[in-house]
């Protein structure tokens, strides 16, 4: 089984991790920003849940049917972590469930007059 292309971030945030494909439970570490989003999908049984300072996001996994591997997105306008802080996101899924996850956030803050830029369409 495989996933289709991941849709772009609807909030025009910069990708900070991924997309990452894996199976079962895992811990992912990312750098926090003021605003973040997670886009994810799964193929298998049960739920795929992402826990951590971003609060929880979840999607029901399906092994068959039209919704198999469908992506969902969660957006947090205010993250419960300091910008620049390394945060752990716990991926919880059945050992045989395949998942695809992308984490996005605001561009990194300015440092020494060098700033990341974001191009909006």
N, CA, C and O atoms as a printed pandas DataFrame, in Angstrom:
     atom_number atom_name residue_name chain_id  residue_number  x_coord  y_coord  z_coord
0              1         N          UNK        A               1    0.835   -1.198    0.000
1              2        CA          UNK        A               1    0.000    0.000    0.000
2              3         C          UNK        A               1    0.876    1.256    0.000
3              4         O          UNK        A               1    1.957    1.277    0.589
4              5         N          UNK        A               2    0.392    2.289   -0.665
5              6        CA          UNK        A               2    1.134    3.541   -0.684
6              7         C          UNK        A               2    0.169    4.721   -0.631
7              8         O          UNK        A               2   -1.029    4.582   -0.876
8              9         N          UNK        A               3    0.725    5.880   -0.306
9             10        CA          UNK        A               3   -0.058    7.107   -0.187
10            11         C          UNK        A               3    0.053    7.907   -1.475
11            12         O          UNK        A               3    1.053    7.822   -2.189
12            13         N          UNK        A               4   -0.990    8.688   -1.765
13            14        CA          UNK        A               4   -0.920    9.629   -2.867
14            15         C          UNK        A               4   -0.076   10.816   -2.431
15            16         O          UNK        A               4    0.464   10.821   -1.325
16            17         N          UNK        A               5    0.041   11.820   -3.289
17            18        CA          UNK        A               5    0.822   12.994   -2.903
18            19         C          UNK        A               5    0.171   13.729   -1.735
19            20         O          UNK        A               5   -1.050   13.872   -1.680
20            21         N          UNK        A               6    1.002   14.193   -0.804
21            22        CA          UNK        A               6    0.508   14.938    0.345
22            23         C          UNK        A               6    0.106   16.342   -0.113
23            24         O          UNK        A               6    0.861   17.002   -0.827
24            25         N          UNK        A               7   -1.076   16.797    0.294
25            26        CA          UNK        A               7   -1.500   18.142   -0.118
26            27         C          UNK        A               7   -0.618   19.210    0.528
27            28         O          UNK        A               7   -0.029   18.967    1.581
28            29         N          UNK        A               8   -0.520   20.397   -0.094
29            30        CA          UNK        A               8    0.268   21.472    0.512
30            31         C          UNK        A               8   -0.372   21.939    1.811
31            32         O          UNK        A               8   -1.570   21.755    2.030
32            33         N          UNK        A               9    0.437   22.543    2.663
33            34        CA          UNK        A               9   -0.069   23.077    3.920
34            35         C          UNK        A               9   -1.032   24.222    3.619
35            36         O          UNK        A               9   -0.672   25.164    2.913
36            37         N          UNK        A              10   -2.246   24.150    4.147
37            38        CA          UNK        A              10   -3.280   25.138    3.864
38            39         C          UNK        A              10   -3.003   26.498    4.489
39            40         O          UNK        A              10   -3.611   27.498    4.107
40            41         N          UNK        A              11   -2.079   26.533    5.456
41            42        CA          UNK        A              11   -1.757   27.791    6.137
42            43         C          UNK        A              11   -0.434   28.378    5.662
43            44         O          UNK        A              11    0.072   29.334    6.250
44            45         N          UNK        A              12    0.129   27.805    4.594
45            46        CA          UNK        A              12    1.380   28.283    3.997
46            47         C          UNK        A              12    2.542   28.274    4.981
47            48         O          UNK        A              12    3.414   29.141    4.927
48            49         N          UNK        A              13    2.553   27.298    5.874
49            50        CA          UNK        A              13    3.652   27.175    6.825
50            51         C          UNK        A              13    4.805   26.410    6.185
51            52         O          UNK        A              13    4.604   25.634    5.251
52            53         N          UNK        A              14    5.999   26.633    6.688
53            54        CA          UNK        A              14    7.206   25.987    6.192
54            55         C          UNK        A              14    7.333   24.589    6.783
55            56         O          UNK        A              14    7.116   24.405    7.980
56            57         N          UNK        A              15    7.675   23.614    5.970
57            58        CA          UNK        A              15    7.852   22.237    6.452
58            59         C          UNK        A              15    9.069   22.191    7.376
59            60         O          UNK        A              15   10.157   22.638    7.012
60            61         N          UNK        A              16    8.866   21.640    8.581
61            62        CA          UNK        A              16    9.977   21.466    9.521
62            63         C          UNK        A              16   10.358   19.996    9.676
63            64         O          UNK        A              16   11.429   19.683   10.197
64            65         N          UNK        A              17    9.477   19.087    9.221
65            66        CA          UNK        A              17    9.779   17.659    9.248
66            67         C          UNK        A              17    8.913   16.951    8.220
67            68         O          UNK        A              17    7.696   17.137    8.179
68            69         N          UNK        A              18    9.545   16.147    7.403
69            70        CA          UNK        A              18    8.808   15.238    6.545
70            71         C          UNK        A              18    8.573   15.710    5.136
71            72         O          UNK        A              18    9.164   16.677    4.657
72            73         N          UNK        A              19    7.671   14.975    4.485
73            74        CA          UNK        A              19    6.880   13.888    5.048
74            75         C          UNK        A              19    7.751   12.703    5.474
75            76         O          UNK        A              19    8.746   12.373    4.829
76            77         N          UNK        A              20    7.348   12.083    6.570
77            78        CA          UNK        A              20    8.006   10.904    7.124
78            79         C          UNK        A              20    7.004    9.763    7.068
79            80         O          UNK        A              20    5.865    9.910    7.511
80            81         N          UNK        A              21    7.425    8.625    6.524
81            82        CA          UNK        A              21    6.572    7.440    6.479
82            83         C          UNK        A              21    7.135    6.414    7.448
83            84         O          UNK        A              21    8.347    6.204    7.500
84            85         N          UNK        A              22    6.258    5.772    8.216
85            86        CA          UNK        A              22    6.706    4.773    9.178
86            87         C          UNK        A              22    5.581    3.821    9.532
87            88         O          UNK        A              22    4.491    3.875    8.962
88            89         N          UNK        A              23    5.868    2.951   10.481
89            90        CA          UNK        A              23    4.868    2.015   10.997
90            91         C          UNK        A              23    4.934    2.002   12.511
91            92         O          UNK        A              23    5.983    2.238   13.110
92            93         N          UNK        A              24    3.791    1.721   13.114
93            94        CA          UNK        A              24    3.729    1.571   14.558
94            95         C          UNK        A              24    4.063    2.846   15.313
95            96         O          UNK        A              24    4.123    3.925   14.723
96            97         N          UNK        A              25    4.283    2.724   16.627
97            98        CA          UNK        A              25    4.571    3.899   17.455
98            99         C          UNK        A              25    5.997    4.405   17.233
99           100         O          UNK        A              25    6.910    3.632   16.943
100          101         N          UNK        A              26    6.163    5.716   17.377
101          102        CA          UNK        A              26    7.483    6.323   17.238
102          103         C          UNK        A              26    7.449    7.715   17.853
103          104         O          UNK        A              26    6.381    8.315   17.972
104          105         N          UNK        A              27    8.599    8.226   18.241
105          106        CA          UNK        A              27    8.718    9.589   18.732
106          107         C          UNK        A              27    9.472   10.413   17.691
107          108         O          UNK        A              27   10.551   10.025   17.241
108          109         N          UNK        A              28    8.892   11.555   17.314
109          110        CA          UNK        A              28    9.515   12.480   16.370
110          111         C          UNK        A              28    9.892   13.740   17.131
111          112         O          UNK        A              28    9.145   14.179   18.005
112          113         N          UNK        A              29   11.038   14.327   16.813
113          114        CA          UNK        A              29   11.470   15.558   17.466
114          115         C          UNK        A              29   11.539   16.666   16.428
115          116         O          UNK        A              29   12.139   16.500   15.366
116          117         N          UNK        A              30   10.914   17.810   16.746
117          118        CA          UNK        A              30   10.894   18.962   15.848
118          119         C          UNK        A              30   11.178   20.227   16.650
119          120         O          UNK        A              30   11.118   20.220   17.879
120          121         N          UNK        A              31   11.483   21.302   15.951
121          122        CA          UNK        A              31   11.682   22.600   16.581
122          123         C          UNK        A              31   10.361   23.360   16.563
123          124         O          UNK        A              31    9.734   23.514   15.515
124          125         N          UNK        A              32    9.952   23.828   17.729
125          126        CA          UNK        A              32    8.669   24.526   17.867
126          127         C          UNK        A              32    8.729   25.924   17.273
127          128         O          UNK        A              32    9.776   26.571   17.256
128          129         N          UNK        A              33    7.577   26.373   16.785
129          130        CA          UNK        A              33    7.392   27.766   16.393
130          131         C          UNK        A              33    6.065   28.219   16.989
131          132         O          UNK        A              33    5.353   27.416   17.592
132          133         N          UNK        A              34    5.726   29.494   16.828
133          134        CA          UNK        A              34    4.501   30.015   17.428
134          135         C          UNK        A              34    3.260   29.313   16.890
135          136         O          UNK        A              34    2.321   29.049   17.641
136          137         N          UNK        A              35    3.249   29.014   15.603
137          138        CA          UNK        A              35    2.123   28.404   14.920
138          139         C          UNK        A              35    2.621   27.158   14.206
139          140         O          UNK        A              35    3.673   27.192   13.567
140          141         N          UNK        A              36    1.875   26.048   14.307
141          142        CA          UNK        A              36    2.317   24.807   13.663
142          143         C          UNK        A              36    1.117   24.027   13.124
143          144         O          UNK        A              36   -0.028   24.269   13.504
144          145         N          UNK        A              37    1.415   23.090   12.234
145          146        CA          UNK        A              37    0.381   22.197   11.732
146          147         C          UNK        A              37    0.971   20.807   11.525
147          148         O          UNK        A              37    2.180   20.645   11.358
148          149         N          UNK        A              38    0.095   19.815   11.540
149          150        CA          UNK        A              38    0.469   18.433   11.249
150          151         C          UNK        A              38   -0.495   17.921   10.192
151          152         O          UNK        A              38   -1.711   18.061   10.327
152          153         N          UNK        A              39    0.050   17.332    9.147
153          154        CA          UNK        A              39   -0.755   16.670    8.121
154          155         C          UNK        A              39   -0.399   15.198    8.192
155          156         O          UNK        A              39    0.781   14.849    8.233
156          157         N          UNK        A              40   -1.413   14.317    8.206
157          158        CA          UNK        A              40   -1.123   12.898    8.382
158          159         C          UNK        A              40   -2.186   12.033    7.730
159          160         O          UNK        A              40   -3.317   12.456    7.492
160          161         N          UNK        A              41   -1.771   10.797    7.449
161          162        CA          UNK        A              41   -2.671    9.786    6.902
162          163         C          UNK        A              41   -2.163    8.430    7.364
163          164         O          UNK        A              41   -1.009    8.294    7.769
164          165         N          UNK        A              42   -3.035    7.424    7.302
165          166        CA          UNK        A              42   -2.611    6.084    7.694
166          167         C          UNK        A              42   -3.391    5.034    6.921
167          168         O          UNK        A              42   -4.502    5.274    6.446
168          169         N          UNK        A              43   -2.779    3.870    6.809
169          170        CA          UNK        A              43   -3.406    2.703    6.193
170          171         C          UNK        A              43   -3.218    1.561    7.176
171          172         O          UNK        A              43   -2.087    1.230    7.531
172          173         N          UNK        A              44   -4.295    0.964    7.616
173          174        CA          UNK        A              44   -4.208   -0.123    8.589
174          175         C          UNK        A              44   -5.439   -0.168    9.462
175          176         O          UNK        A              44   -6.552    0.104    9.010
176          177         N          UNK        A              45   -5.227   -0.518   10.731
177          178        CA          UNK        A              45   -6.328   -0.672   11.675
178          179         C          UNK        A              45   -6.224    0.346   12.791
179          180         O          UNK        A              45   -5.131    0.776   13.162
180          181         N          UNK        A              46   -7.381    0.727   13.324
181          182        CA          UNK        A              46   -7.417    1.577   14.508
182          183         C          UNK        A              46   -7.195    3.038   14.196
183          184         O          UNK        A              46   -7.554    3.526   13.125
184          185         N          UNK        A              47   -6.595    3.732   15.155
185          186        CA          UNK        A              47   -6.373    5.174   15.063
186          187         C          UNK        A              47   -4.880    5.471   14.943
187          188         O          UNK        A              47   -4.041    4.727   15.450
188          189         N          UNK        A              48   -4.569    6.567   14.266
189          190        CA          UNK        A              48   -3.238    7.174   14.289
190          191         C          UNK        A              48   -3.394    8.442   15.104
191          192         O          UNK        A              48   -4.206    9.303   14.765
192          193         N          UNK        A              49   -2.630    8.565   16.169
193          194        CA          UNK        A              49   -2.714    9.727   17.046
194          195         C          UNK        A              49   -1.329   10.338   17.187
195          196         O          UNK        A              49   -0.339    9.617   17.308
196          197         N          UNK        A              50   -1.256   11.668   17.171
197          198        CA          UNK        A              50   -0.018   12.387   17.440
198          199         C          UNK        A              50   -0.246   13.181   18.717
199          200         O          UNK        A              50   -1.165   13.997   18.791
200          201         N          UNK        A              51    0.591   12.944   19.723
201          202        CA          UNK        A              51    0.463   13.598   21.032
202          203         C          UNK        A              51    1.714   14.402   21.321
203          204         O          UNK        A              51    2.785   14.121   20.785
204          205         N          UNK        A              52    1.571   15.396   22.166
205          206        CA          UNK        A              52    2.711   16.205   22.576
206          207         C          UNK        A              52    2.269   17.636   22.819
207          208         O          UNK        A              52    1.082   17.898   23.014
208          209         N          UNK        A              53    3.224   18.572   22.809
209          210        CA          UNK        A              53    2.886   19.981   23.054
210          211         C          UNK        A              53    1.915   20.570   22.037
211          212         O          UNK        A              53    1.338   21.628   22.287
212          213         N          UNK        A              54    1.723   19.908   20.893
213          214        CA          UNK        A              54    0.757   20.404   19.913
214          215         C          UNK        A              54   -0.658   19.966   20.253
215          216         O          UNK        A              54   -1.579   20.199   19.470
216          217         N          UNK        A              55   -0.844   19.344   21.389
217          218        CA          UNK        A              55   -2.097   18.708   21.764
218          219         C          UNK        A              55   -2.257   17.478   20.898
219          220         O          UNK        A              55   -1.307   17.080   20.224
220          221         N          UNK        A              56   -3.403   16.876   20.894
221          222        CA          UNK        A              56   -3.564   15.621   20.150
222          223         C          UNK        A              56   -4.261   15.864   18.822
223          224         O          UNK        A              56   -5.156   16.702   18.706
224          225         N          UNK        A              57   -3.830   15.116   17.836
225          226        CA          UNK        A              57   -4.511   15.051   16.550
226          227         C          UNK        A              57   -4.674   13.583   16.232
227          228         O          UNK        A              57   -3.793   12.789   16.560
228          229         N          UNK        A              58   -5.770   13.194   15.604
229          230        CA          UNK        A              58   -6.002   11.774   15.342
230          231         C          UNK        A              58   -6.741   11.596   14.024
231          232         O          UNK        A              58   -7.456   12.485   13.562
232          233         N          UNK        A              59   -6.546   10.414   13.431
233          234        CA          UNK        A              59   -7.249   10.043   12.213
234          235         C          UNK        A              59   -7.567    8.555   12.300
235          236         O          UNK        A              59   -6.755    7.768   12.788
236          237         N          UNK        A              60   -8.749    8.174   11.826
237          238        CA          UNK        A              60   -9.146    6.769   11.793
238          239         C          UNK        A              60   -8.502    6.121   10.572
239          240         O          UNK        A              60   -8.670    6.598    9.449
240          241         N          UNK        A              61   -7.775    5.047   10.788
241          242        CA          UNK        A              61   -7.085    4.349    9.703
242          243         C          UNK        A              61   -8.032    3.379    9.023
243          244         O          UNK        A              61   -8.922    2.808    9.654
244          245         N          UNK        A              62   -7.827    3.202    7.730
245          246        CA          UNK        A              62   -8.651    2.284    6.961
246          247         C          UNK        A              62   -7.757    1.461    6.053
247          248         O          UNK        A              62   -6.855    2.000    5.413
248          249         N          UNK        A              63   -7.998    0.165    5.993
249          250        CA          UNK        A              63   -7.238   -0.703    5.105
250          251         C          UNK        A              63   -7.878   -0.833    3.745
251          252         O          UNK        A              63   -7.241   -1.294    2.798
252          253         N          UNK        A              64   -9.135   -0.432    3.635
253          254        CA          UNK        A              64   -9.865   -0.556    2.370
254          255         C          UNK        A              64  -10.760    0.648    2.175
255          256         O          UNK        A              64  -10.935    1.451    3.092
256          257         N          UNK        A              65  -11.325    0.779    0.992
257          258        CA          UNK        A              65  -12.329    1.804    0.734
258          259         C          UNK        A              65  -11.751    3.099    0.193
259          260         O          UNK        A              65  -10.539    3.251    0.045
260          261         N          UNK        A              66  -12.648    4.025   -0.097
261          262        CA          UNK        A              66  -12.261    5.307   -0.689
262          263         C          UNK        A              66  -11.409    6.163    0.221
263          264         O          UNK        A              66  -10.564    6.913   -0.269
264          265         N          UNK        A              67  -11.595    6.081    1.524
265          266        CA          UNK        A              67  -10.857    6.929    2.453
266          267         C          UNK        A              67   -9.494    6.368    2.836
267          268         O          UNK        A              67   -8.789    6.963    3.651
268          269         N          UNK        A              68   -9.120    5.251    2.268
269          270        CA          UNK        A              68   -7.837    4.625    2.583
270          271         C          UNK        A              68   -6.697    5.590    2.263
271          272         O          UNK        A              68   -6.546    6.024    1.122
272          273         N          UNK        A              69   -5.915    5.914    3.255
273          274        CA          UNK        A              69   -4.774    6.801    3.054
274          275         C          UNK        A              69   -5.132    8.257    2.858
275          276         O          UNK        A              69   -4.309    9.027    2.361
276          277         N          UNK        A              70   -6.361    8.668    3.241
277          278        CA          UNK        A              70   -6.769   10.069    3.084
278          279         C          UNK        A              70   -6.049   10.937    4.120
279          280         O          UNK        A              70   -5.895   10.536    5.274
280          281         N          UNK        A              71   -5.617   12.115    3.705
281          282        CA          UNK        A              71   -4.882   13.017    4.590
282          283         C          UNK        A              71   -5.828   13.917    5.377
283          284         O          UNK        A              71   -6.858   14.358    4.868
284          285         N          UNK        A              72   -5.460   14.176    6.622
285          286        CA          UNK        A              72   -6.144   15.160    7.461
286          287         C          UNK        A              72   -5.085   16.118    7.983
287          288         O          UNK        A              72   -3.913   15.760    8.099
288          289         N          UNK        A              73   -5.506   17.334    8.295
289          290        CA          UNK        A              73   -4.573   18.336    8.816
290          291         C          UNK        A              73   -5.111   18.928   10.104
291          292         O          UNK        A              73   -6.317   19.109   10.272
292          293         N          UNK        A              74   -4.200   19.222   10.998
293          294        CA          UNK        A              74   -4.513   19.920   12.246
294          295         C          UNK        A              74   -3.653   21.163   12.298
295          296         O          UNK        A              74   -2.477   21.125   11.936
296          297         N          UNK        A              75   -4.236   22.273   12.751
297          298        CA          UNK        A              75   -3.550   23.553   12.805
298          299         C          UNK        A              75   -3.649   24.108   14.219
299          300         O          UNK        A              75   -4.728   24.129   14.810
300          301         N          UNK        A              76   -2.522   24.556   14.758
301          302        CA          UNK        A              76   -2.481   25.150   16.089
302          303         C          UNK        A              76   -1.953   26.567   15.974
303          304         O          UNK        A              76   -0.765   26.751   15.706
304          305         N          UNK        A              77   -2.811   27.598   16.171
305          306        CA          UNK        A              77   -2.340   28.974   16.068
306          307         C          UNK        A              77   -1.451   29.385   17.242
307          308         O          UNK        A              77   -0.693   30.350   17.137
308          309         N          UNK        A              78   -1.539   28.659   18.359
309          310        CA          UNK        A              78   -0.727   28.970   19.541
310          311         C          UNK        A              78   -0.189   27.656   20.108
311          312         O          UNK        A              78   -0.940   26.871   20.686
312          313         N          UNK        A              79    1.097   27.426   19.943
313          314        CA          UNK        A              79    1.728   26.185   20.400
314          315         C          UNK        A              79    2.125   26.319   21.863
315          316         O          UNK        A              79    2.581   27.378   22.294
316          317         N          UNK        A              80    1.950   25.237   22.630
317          318        CA          UNK        A              80    2.303   25.231   24.054
318          319         C          UNK        A              80    3.783   24.898   24.222
319          320         O          UNK        A              80    4.129   23.942   24.916
320          321         N          UNK        A              81    4.649   25.676   23.596
321          322        CA          UNK        A              81    6.100   25.526   23.710
322          323         C          UNK        A              81    6.727   26.835   23.274
323          324         O          UNK        A              81    6.104   27.615   22.555
324          325         N          UNK        A              82    7.941   27.079   23.698
325          326        CA          UNK        A              82    8.656   28.289   23.307
326          327         C          UNK        A              82    9.209   28.129   21.886
327          328         O          UNK        A              82    9.725   27.062   21.556
328          329         N          UNK        A              83    9.115   29.156   21.039
329          330        CA          UNK        A              83    9.716   29.071   19.707
330          331         C          UNK        A              83   11.198   28.718   19.817
331          332         O          UNK        A              83   11.927   29.290   20.627
332          333         N          UNK        A              84   11.625   27.780   18.999
333          334        CA          UNK        A              84   13.010   27.321   19.022
334          335         C          UNK        A              84   13.242   26.125   19.933
335          336         O          UNK        A              84   14.268   25.454   19.826
336          337         N          UNK        A              85   12.290   25.852   20.835
337          338        CA          UNK        A              85   12.405   24.707   21.740
338          339         C          UNK        A              85   12.235   23.404   20.952
339          340         O          UNK        A              85   11.371   23.317   20.079
340          341         N          UNK        A              86   13.045   22.406   21.252
341          342        CA          UNK        A              86   12.899   21.092   20.622
342          343         C          UNK        A              86   11.786   20.351   21.362
343          344         O          UNK        A              86   11.850   20.184   22.580
344          345         N          UNK        A              87   10.766   19.909   20.625
345          346        CA          UNK        A              87    9.629   19.225   21.236
346          347         C          UNK        A              87    9.492   17.816   20.659
347          348         O          UNK        A              87    9.848   17.560   19.509
348          349         N          UNK        A              88    8.978   16.933   21.467
349          350        CA          UNK        A              88    8.768   15.547   21.054
350          351         C          UNK        A              88    7.288   15.328   20.753
351          352         O          UNK        A              88    6.411   15.701   21.532
352          353         N          UNK        A              89    7.040   14.713   19.602
353          354        CA          UNK        A              89    5.691   14.333   19.217
354          355         C          UNK        A              89    5.634   12.818   19.228
355          356         O          UNK        A              89    6.444   12.156   18.579
356          357         N          UNK        A              90    4.693   12.278   19.954
357          358        CA          UNK        A              90    4.563   10.824   20.064
358          359         C          UNK        A              90    3.524   10.348   19.064
359          360         O          UNK        A              90    2.353   10.718   19.145
360          361         N          UNK        A              91    3.964    9.520   18.116
361          362        CA          UNK        A              91    3.078    8.902   17.140
362          363         C          UNK        A              91    2.595    7.590   17.752
363          364         O          UNK        A              91    3.407    6.744   18.124
364          365         N          UNK        A              92    1.281    7.417   17.857
365          366        CA          UNK        A              92    0.701    6.208   18.432
366          367         C          UNK        A              92   -0.132    5.532   17.348
367          368         O          UNK        A              92   -1.089    6.107   16.829
368          369         N          UNK        A              93    0.253    4.290   17.016
369          370        CA          UNK        A              93   -0.459    3.532   15.985
370          371         C          UNK        A              93   -0.176    2.052   16.192
371          372         O          UNK        A              93    0.819    1.683   16.815
372          373         N          UNK        A              94   -1.055    1.210   15.666
373          374        CA          UNK        A              94   -0.858   -0.238   15.676
374          375         C          UNK        A              94    0.465   -0.561   14.983
375          376         O          UNK        A              94    0.866    0.140   14.054
376          377         N          UNK        A              95    1.136   -1.608   15.426
377          378        CA          UNK        A              95    2.446   -1.969   14.881
378          379         C          UNK        A              95    2.438   -2.205   13.374
379          380         O          UNK        A              95    3.458   -1.994   12.717
380          381         N          UNK        A              96    1.318   -2.637   12.815
381          382        CA          UNK        A              96    1.238   -2.922   11.383
382          383         C          UNK        A              96    0.625   -1.783   10.573
383          384         O          UNK        A              96    0.477   -1.895    9.356
384          385         N          UNK        A              97    0.270   -0.692   11.241
385          386        CA          UNK        A              97   -0.315    0.453   10.556
386          387         C          UNK        A              97    0.788    1.296    9.928
387          388         O          UNK        A              97    1.770    1.634   10.588
388          389         N          UNK        A              98    0.622    1.635    8.644
389          390        CA          UNK        A              98    1.567    2.490    7.927
390          391         C          UNK        A              98    1.048    3.917    8.004
391          392         O          UNK        A              98   -0.138    4.157    7.779
392          393         N          UNK        A              99    1.924    4.869    8.320
393          394        CA          UNK        A              99    1.505    6.264    8.411
394          395         C          UNK        A              99    2.453    7.172    7.645
395          396         O          UNK        A              99    3.599    6.817    7.367
396          397         N          UNK        A             100    1.944    8.358    7.309
397          398        CA          UNK        A             100    2.708    9.386    6.610
398          399         C          UNK        A             100    2.402   10.697    7.316
399          400         O          UNK        A             100    1.236   11.079    7.415
400          401         N          UNK        A             101    3.429   11.403    7.812
401          402        CA          UNK        A             101    3.236   12.601    8.627
402          403         C          UNK        A             101    4.166   13.716    8.153
403          404         O          UNK        A             101    5.328   13.480    7.824
404          405         N          UNK        A             102    3.621   14.946    8.125
405          406        CA          UNK        A             102    4.433   16.134    7.862
406          407         C          UNK        A             102    4.115   17.146    8.959
407          408         O          UNK        A             102    2.953   17.328    9.323
408          409         N          UNK        A             103    5.145   17.803    9.483
409          410        CA          UNK        A             103    4.975   18.855   10.481
410          411         C          UNK        A             103    5.463   20.159    9.855
411          412         O          UNK        A             103    6.542   20.207    9.265
412          413         N          UNK        A             104    4.663   21.213    9.989
413          414        CA          UNK        A             104    5.027   22.515    9.431
414          415         C          UNK        A             104    4.897   23.582   10.510
415          416         O          UNK        A             104    4.124   23.433   11.457
416          417         N          UNK        A             105    5.663   24.661   10.357
417          418        CA          UNK        A             105    5.625   25.765   11.310
418          419         C          UNK        A             105    6.028   27.055   10.640
419          420         O          UNK        A             105    6.393   27.079    9.464
420          421         N          UNK        A             106    5.957   28.138   11.411
421          422        CA          UNK        A             106    6.382   29.423   10.884
422          423         C          UNK        A             106    7.865   29.365   10.561
423          424         O          UNK        A             106    8.592   28.558   11.141
424          425         N          UNK        A             107    8.324   30.203    9.647
425          426        CA          UNK        A             107    9.767   30.252    9.377
426          427         C          UNK        A             107   10.537   30.551   10.651
427          428         O          UNK        A             107   10.007   31.165   11.577
428          429         N          UNK        A             108   11.774   30.122   10.693
429          430        CA          UNK        A             108   12.594   30.339   11.891
430          431         C          UNK        A             108   12.690   31.825   12.189
431          432         O          UNK        A             108   12.636   32.642   11.270
432          433         N          UNK        A             109   12.833   32.191   13.465
433          434        CA          UNK        A             109   12.922   33.606   13.798
434          435         C          UNK        A             109   14.219   34.208   13.248
435          436         O          UNK        A             109   15.177   33.494   12.950
436          437         N          UNK        A             110   14.225   35.543   13.122
437          438        CA          UNK        A             110   15.431   36.236   12.641
438          439         C          UNK        A             110   16.570   36.038   13.630
439          440         O          UNK        A             110   16.370   36.039   14.845
440          441         N          UNK        A             111   17.771   35.868   13.082
441          442        CA          UNK        A             111   18.947   35.730   13.926
442          443         C          UNK        A             111   20.096   36.413   13.201
443          444         O          UNK        A             111   20.413   36.055   12.067
444          445         N          UNK        A             112   20.711   37.376   13.833
445          446        CA          UNK        A             112   21.815   38.117   13.221
446          447         C          UNK        A             112   21.411   38.728   11.887
447          448         O          UNK        A             112   22.174   38.675   10.922
448          449         N          UNK        A             113   20.212   39.311   11.825
449          450        CA          UNK        A             113   19.679   39.967   10.619
450          451         C          UNK        A             113   19.502   39.037    9.439
451          452         O          UNK        A             113   19.384   39.507    8.308
452          453         N          UNK        A             114   19.481   37.737    9.661
453          454        CA          UNK        A             114   19.221   36.783    8.596
454          455         C          UNK        A             114   17.895   36.108    8.918
455          456         O          UNK        A             114   17.762   35.460    9.956
456          457         N          UNK        A             115   16.917   36.257    8.038
457          458        CA          UNK        A             115   15.590   35.714    8.298
458          459         C          UNK        A             115   15.191   34.741    7.198
459          460         O          UNK        A             115   15.569   34.901    6.037
460          461         N          UNK        A             116   14.416   33.725    7.588
461          462        CA          UNK        A             116   13.832   32.833    6.579
462          463         C          UNK        A             116   12.687   33.592    5.932
463          464         O          UNK        A             116   11.991   34.356    6.600
464          465         N          UNK        A             117   12.492   33.391    4.662
465          466        CA          UNK        A             117   11.386   34.050    3.981
466          467         C          UNK        A             117   10.386   33.015    3.533
467          468         O          UNK        A             117   10.745   31.872    3.250
468          469         N          UNK        A             118    9.140   33.409    3.469
469          470        CA          UNK        A             118    8.068   32.545    2.996
470          471         C          UNK        A             118    7.454   33.190    1.772
471          472         O          UNK        A             118    7.104   34.370    1.802
472          473         N          UNK        A             119    7.322   32.451    0.722
473          474        CA          UNK        A             119    6.682   32.960   -0.484
474          475         C          UNK        A             119    5.252   32.477   -0.511
475          476         O          UNK        A             119    5.000   31.272   -0.554
476          477         N          UNK        A             120    4.324   33.394   -0.487
477          478        CA          UNK        A             120    2.913   33.041   -0.544
478          479         C          UNK        A             120    2.442   33.130   -1.989
479          480         O          UNK        A             120    2.897   33.993   -2.740
480          481         N          UNK        A             121    1.518   32.230   -2.385
481          482        CA          UNK        A             121    1.035   32.283   -3.770
482          483         C          UNK        A             121    0.207   33.529   -4.032
483          484         O          UNK        A             121   -0.275   33.727   -5.148
